[in-house]
Amino acid sequence: MLYSQEVKYNITIDLIFIDSKEVENYYRCRKESGGRMKGNLNDTVYVGIDEAGLGPILGPLVVSAAAFAVPAEKAGKDMWQLLKDSVSHNKKKLSGRILVCDSKKAYTPAIGIGFLEKTVLTFLKYHSKTPESTAELLDLICPDSKEKILEYPWYKNLAAQKINFNSDEISISASVLRKDLDANKINLTFLKSFCVDAGCYNAMIEKIRNKSSVVFHFVCRLIDEAIRGSQNRNFHFVIDRQGGRMHYGQHLRTMFGNMDLQILKEEENISSYQLVSKYKNIRMDFAVKADDDFLPVCLAAMASKYLREQLMISLNSYFIEQCADLKPTAGYWTDGNRFLNDLKTIAPHIQYNPNQLIRCK
């Protein structure tokens, strides 16, 4: 938190009520008190939000956000072009750069997690953070979920699940990234995930009966934290649209009750809104295939996918250690049901809580 006064928000079905007045008073008080903050208040914070694991029946749902503060003179420019010396959108033309793209292009079972891992670890190294185990990875980008995740028997050994990487290679790529970001006066301000375990997911589905609303709940929490965790006035959120929802105006009016809302457009592929108050200016874009066009969304998607894959490694290892004849699963519908059937027929001796392992829908 940026300030000592406790900020309270209420979680309803899928919304967080943000007390915008309190946040505005914070900015006003800091301004009047002459308090200094790092960076330029007029920089725009570009925030991308995306998920991994909405479709599977096994393993966690992960929702992540990545944010960059960009100076006014760079606002609206292609971030891949601005950072062309350190990042690439195409894995065939990396030339020593890190890959930042749609996670579905960065990862397949055949190529593994290598691209995801190098990108996420490079951005963490930018902040001088290097996780050596999956448990440390949770500490860095998913601290709010760690306690609950560790309650599951297949995740209890995450501290022993080492992340194997070439430290020299990560240090070099992070150094190049830092130089590129500094040259453009861009700063990575926020990289955070929420990891939704099957039990939590099932409980939320029981209440709200809608998968996209579960995702939207955690999207709202990330929006809240990204705004509260930054001193900047200007924000531009780009959020990968899920579930076919086109109209977000009422939800945003509830979240930002003390801000003026303008609906810019609500179309098949994108819904855009502007929220304005004396101290904040927020643009919200809910876009189909947002990770094709917006670098922060790609980084959020890659972080989500990387964390989910690390947890799936742990889940598979837990069961296969008890029965070597089991084959690992990615957790999606067809193969997830194959894995569950194998547990019944090949390894009936393995006991587990179905509500902790299997999603209800």
ZIHUUR-V605796 format. One record per backbone hydrogen bond with DSSP energy under -0.5 kcal/mol. NH is the residue of the N-H (numbers start at 1). CO is the residue of the C=O. If there is no record, write none. Layout:
NH;CO / NH;CO
This chain:
8;6 / 12;10 / 12;15 / 17;10 / 18;16 / 18;255 / 19;17 / 20;18 / 23;19 / 24;20 / 25;21 / 26;22 / 27;23 / 28;24 / 29;25 / 30;26 / 31;27 / 32;28 / 33;29 / 34;30 / 34;31 / 35;30 / 41;39 / 43;40 / 44;70 / 45;43 / 45;234 / 46;44 / 46;68 / 47;45 / 47;236 / 48;66 / 49;238 / 50;64 / 52;62 / 57;331 / 58;331 / 59;357 / 61;196 / 62;52 / 63;194 / 64;50 / 65;192 / 66;48 / 67;190 / 68;46 / 69;187 / 70;44 / 70;68 / 74;71 / 75;71 / 75;72 / 77;74 / 82;78 / 83;79 / 84;81 / 86;83 / 87;83 / 88;98 / 93;90 / 94;91 / 97;94 / 98;86 / 100;88 / 105;102 / 106;102 / 107;103 / 112;108 / 114;111 / 117;113 / 118;114 / 119;115 / 120;116 / 121;117 / 122;118 / 123;119 / 124;120 / 125;121 / 126;122 / 127;123 / 127;124 / 128;125 / 129;124 / 134;158 / 134;161 / 135;158 / 137;133 / 138;134 / 139;135 / 140;136 / 141;137 / 142;138 / 145;142 / 146;142 / 147;143 / 149;145 / 150;146 / 151;148 / 152;149 / 155;152 / 156;153 / 158;155 / 160;157 / 161;157 / 162;160 / 163;132 / 164;162 / 165;163 / 167;165 / 170;166 / 171;167 / 172;168 / 173;169 / 174;170 / 175;171 / 176;172 / 177;173 / 178;174 / 179;175 / 180;176 / 181;177 / 182;178 / 183;179 / 184;180 / 185;182 / 186;181 / 187;69 / 189;67 / 189;187 / 190;67 / 192;65 / 193;141 / 194;63 / 196;61 / 196;194 / 197;195 / 201;197 / 202;198 / 203;199 / 204;200 / 205;201 / 206;202 / 207;203 / 208;204 / 209;205 / 214;210 / 215;211 / 216;212 / 217;213 / 218;214 / 219;215 / 220;216 / 221;217 / 222;218 / 223;219 / 224;220 / 225;221 / 226;222 / 227;223 / 228;224 / 229;225 / 230;227 / 233;41 / 234;41 / 234;43 / 235;281 / 236;45 / 237;283 / 238;47 / 239;285 / 240;49 / 241;287 / 245;242 / 248;246 / 252;248 / 253;249 / 254;250 / 255;251 / 256;252 / 257;254 / 259;256 / 260;276 / 262;274 / 264;262 / 264;272 / 265;272 / 267;270 / 271;286 / 272;265 / 273;284 / 274;262 / 275;282 / 276;260 / 277;280 / 281;233 / 282;275 / 283;235 / 284;273 / 285;237 / 286;271 / 287;239 / 287;285 / 288;269 / 290;287 / 292;289 / 293;290 / 294;290 / 297;294 / 298;294 / 299;295 / 300;296 / 301;297 / 302;298 / 303;299 / 304;300 / 305;301 / 306;302 / 307;303 / 308;304 / 309;305 / 310;306 / 311;307 / 312;308 / 313;309 / 314;310 / 315;311 / 316;312 / 317;313 / 318;314 / 319;315 / 320;316 / 321;317 / 322;318 / 322;319 / 323;319 / 326;323 / 336;332 / 337;333 / 338;334 / 339;335 / 340;336 / 341;337 / 342;338 / 343;339 / 344;340 / 345;341 / 346;342 / 347;342 / 350;347 / 351;349 / 354;352 / 356;353 / 357;353 / 358;354 / 359;57
